[in-house]
Every structure is written in C-alpha cells, then in structure tokens.
Amino acid sequence: MAADPALTRTLLVEVMQLGPPGLAARRRVHAALAGWIGAVISGSPGRRHPLPPALALALVGGLHELVLERLEAGPGDGVAGLVDTATDWVLRVAAAPALPA
C-alpha cells in the first residue's frame, strides 16, 4: 500500500464507484481477509476459543478506515506510518481472553 498510494486508493475508495458490483467485491475481499485473520488468531498457541468472525471482520473494517484516513491526510509518512498502530491493535485482540462462541 505504501509503495503505490494511487492503487491503494483505487482499491479502497474508487471501487465503490462501480456500484453494487464494487460493493460486492469489497465485501468478498473483507470477508477473505477476516477469515485469514480469524484463522491465524484462532490458531495462536494458548488460545482456547476461536476469534468470533464478527470481531475478525471488525478488525478488517477498522484497518480499512485507518488506511483511508491516512490516504486522505495526504503527504506525510503515509500508510507505512500505520504499521505500529495496526500491529499493536491486532496483537492486543489476539492476546485478549476469548469468550466462548
């Protein structure tokens, strides 16, 4: 994303200009990313319960918003500046005690 901000903007913002097909594509990508994040966190050593799918999707949506906000801010450290924040957030979710589904 940091290497090509224009492409990132196209994938996160401009895709919505396609109407329902763009929204469907966005939802498929978010669902796939949430599935991957959920599987990784659920498979973490010591984790007794899987990460709820809704929480995995919330992580993806939140990360999406952080990236959009950074893109809209313009020049600066760009999306690369989000790495520490995003990593910290995901690690906190992964380390939090999980509730049974």
N, C-alpha and C positions, 0 to 999 in steps of 0.2 A: 504494500500500500504506500509506503514511504517513497519507493522508487518511482511510482507513477501516480501522482495525486489525481491527474485528469481521469485515468482509468478507474481509480477508486471512486471518484465522484460519479462517473457513469454507472458503475455497478451498484452504488448505494442510493443515488438520487435520480438520475436520468431514467433508470429502468422503470420508474413509476409513470413516466410519460407514455408508456406502452399500454396503459390502462389495465384491464383485468389480466391479460397475459403477463404483463410485467409484475403485477402483484403476486400472481401465482408462482412465477419464477423466484421472486424474492422469498416467498413463504417456503418453497422447496429448499432453497439454499439455507435459510434459517433453520428449518427442521433437520436438515442433514448435519449442520454444524452443532445443533443442540444434541442430536443423537450421539455424535462423536464426543462432545464434551461430557455428556452424561455417562457414556461408556468408560471413558478414561477416569473420571472421578469415582464412579461406582466400583471400578476395579482397583482403586487405590488400596494399598496394604492397610489393614486395620479397619476398613470401612465395613460396617455391619449391615447397612441398608443402602439400596441404590439411591442415587440422586433422583428426585422426582423430575419427570420430564418437563413439567411447567417451570421448575426452577432453572433447568438447563436452558430452556427457551428464553427465560428472563435474562440470563447471563448474556446470551447472544444478542438480544434486543438492546440491553444496556451497553454492550460493547459497540454495537452499531451506532447508537446515539452519541457515545463518546467520540467515535471517529467522525461522524457528521459534524459535531460541534467544532472539532479541531479543523476540519476542512473549511468550514465557514469562517473561521477566525483568520484565515489567510496565512501569509508568511510567518515564519517562526520556526519552532522545532518540529512542526508538522505532526503527523500521526506517529512518527517514531518516538515522540515525547510521551506517548501514552503507554509504552511498554511496561514501565514500572508500575503504574497505576493498575493497568489491566491484569498484570501478573499477580499483584498483591490481592486484588479482588477475587480472582479465580482461586488462588491458593487459600484464601480465607473461607470461601464457600466449600472447597474440598476438605478443609480441616474441621469445619463445623460439625458438631454432632448431628447425625442424620436421624430424622424421625421415621418410624415405620410408615410405609405407604398405607 
